[in-house]
Amino acid sequence: MLELKEVTKYYGNKLAVERLTLHIPDGTLFAFIGPNGAGKTTTVKMLAGLLKPSSGEIIINGKNIINNSLEIKKIISYIPDQPFLYEKLSGKEFLNFIGQIYHLPEETLESQIARYVELFQMSEYIHQLIESYSLGMKQKLVIASSLLHHPRLLIVDEPLVGLDPANVRIVKQLFRQLVKEGITIFMSTHILSIAEEIADMIGVIHQGRLIAQGSFSQLKSLKKTSPSGGNLEDVFLLLCEECQT
Amino acid sequence: MPDLIALYKSKLRGFLNQASQQLYENKLKVTVISISAIVLWAVIFIFFYRSLIFLRTFEEIGNIVVIYFLGLFFFALGIMLVISNAIINYSSLYRSSESAYLFSLPVPAGKIFIYRITESLLFSSWAFLFLGSPFLIALGIHYSSGWTYYLYLVLFSAVFIILPALVGGLISIIIARFLPHRQKTVLILSIAVIFLIGVCFVSEITRLEGRTITFIISGMKDFLERLSFAQNPILPSHWITRGILSATSDASESPFFFLLLLSWALFLGLLSYQTASLFYLDGYSLVASSTRSKNYPAVSYFDRVSSIILRFLSPASRLIVIKDIKTLFRDPSQWSQMLIFFGLLTIYFINIKNVPYINLREGMWQYLVSSLNLLATTLTLATFTTRFIYPQISLEGRKFWIIGMMPIRRKEIFYSKFIFALSGAIIITLPLIFISSYQVEVPSGMMFQQLYFGLIICLGLSSIAVSVGVLYPNFKEDNPSKIISGFGGTLCLVLSLLYLLTIVVIGSIPGHLYYVLGRINSNTFSILQIISTVLISFGAVIVTIISIRFGLKSIERIEI
């Protein structure tokens, strides 16, 4: 579904991502972790088509994103870390707007909206202006809007920020459900426990370079952290420390 | 097309939601702003209508003046709209989170461009529609034009404002795509070019021809000839001028000029759409990938000098003022327009002696020219206090907690903003008024009076801008152009202009009666001057105190 070939990105003279190569098959939840300034958001923005790689190729569904950006955007969804919302629209109006942009038939749109409003328990405030929503309410709305058109690839940057424990669980279950349905999820996150819990594959990026990738058990086998094996946090910190030295 | 419709529909829906919310929650605010706006509109309308009646007394030359004025009005407006559209478009196309969001949706870049520049067009052109319409409607009434004039007025105005928006958009696209790391250089060069054009214009109309003549018709014709560049037939300002003037009578030429204007709007629309389709996304990526690598010293020379100059302030207030000055000057797009306008006014005032059509040794001309110079300077100041001072609190945005959490009282924050505004206004305005008075060689009494009027205008305008900024902050917007386009910005401009015009009108009455109409003797003139100065001082103090009290109350209530 998603392939990155030797992707490099410079900001002026500063190297942000260096020769990043990844292959993520259909129906995989890929967690992308790394310290601050490692290049996670830059990679996510390149995948979403907002930034062009300085070199290398990004292939989504067999097509290069540079030459087919519009076609690819129809089958992907992007949830940024600080999502933009039209604050003077109500939640329902915003979802209608997104549905129209993706040319969803009215009936499909209505049923999809009803599904996610119920799932995220948004019915109480869905007709109120978005400006009155809390951070968590906004985040649920953004996630709902990103799923309306049944994307094949979901690119998310810190998806659980601002959500309460109940909604964190809903999102985790939803992501697993989506993956079962064959959707690929590329998730950049700082919350290592979530990555450990729900990801099929984990990639660790440090100073723009991919320093490790594989399932959690594969990563654990790379680094012996403690007699009991340790958790993703231990593995992650060891990998980063090793890179620093 | 359906996605463009969906975008416009969502924007319209958002606007309607906001309007109904304002009408529901802030009836008093909406009423006050609406009434103030209507009063200001009516004052401008009456001013232009009376001016047209006055010009009619000069018969042939009066009509010529109207034609040249209209041409110059649209010419200057076109240039200003191109500049403001280019600046607003750049920020809206490349720096806003909405553009980033739209790029993540399956909407073609060309359509995002069209959608975004429509918004910029409305933000940059509302002032023209508000301040230009009284003149154009007065023109129709003056010439007893039929309904077709007003129809053409709407059509011409609608198409005319599209042209600079498209040109400004094209400029932004080209700069972002081909000079993404040279934005400041381009901006500074543009300022220099516009400034040079302005200097040429000023020196052309003030060129001495070895004679000093009084205000006579031949001199006026000669003067108008120098403005003929605005009548160049290749300029859109000429097309709209001819079309509108024709519509005041039989409208025989109006369809041709309207279609000419429309064809250019369509051509530029197509050109910019295609250019945006090709380069907008590339440019967006390049701008987002550019970084500023300049290091700034922790404590600069500027900090040290400012700290000494601002020693009279408390340390916290001083820090806020220094922070505001640095923030303003590190973003040239914020102050470049101010530099152009005040720079040109300075050159004009320095050259005022060379204007060959007026005799500055006559008391009437000394009085008229210095008063008009005061009006021009303070009018420009009013637009700039609205543009730069009003958004100060709003621009703190979500960062307001930083100064909100500081161990200082909020009233200190208010006064630091006020001091920042007042010092800036005084530094710009008083030297200009002094240059003008000095060059016009007004008697010292008149010079002090002009300087005093300038000072209290600075005081009032600064207090109005800071207080309205605190009363109606917009913490959700980070683009100053959009902040000032809201209710608060409109209210600030309307109040500033009303305050300014009231002071200038009251201050001008004695001089008008004595110098222009000759209806009073010098003793009565002196008495009236004292009365008007006392009245103005009293009014200015009241306005300043009321504004500051409102501002101080409001800043305590601000919640983020």
Interface residues (C-beta under 8 A of the other chain):
Chain A: K9 Y10 Y11 G12 N13 K14 K45 A48 G49 L50 L51 K52 S54 S69 L70 K73 K74 Y78 P80 Q82 P83 F84 Y86 E87 K88 L89 S90 E93 F94 F97 I98 Q100 I101 Y102 H103 L129 E131
Chain B: P2 D3 I5 A6 L7 K9 S10 R13 G14 F15 N17 Q18 Q21 S97 E98 A100 Y101 F103 S104 L105 P106 V107 P108 H181 L281 D282 Y284 S285 A288 S289 S290 T291 S293 K476
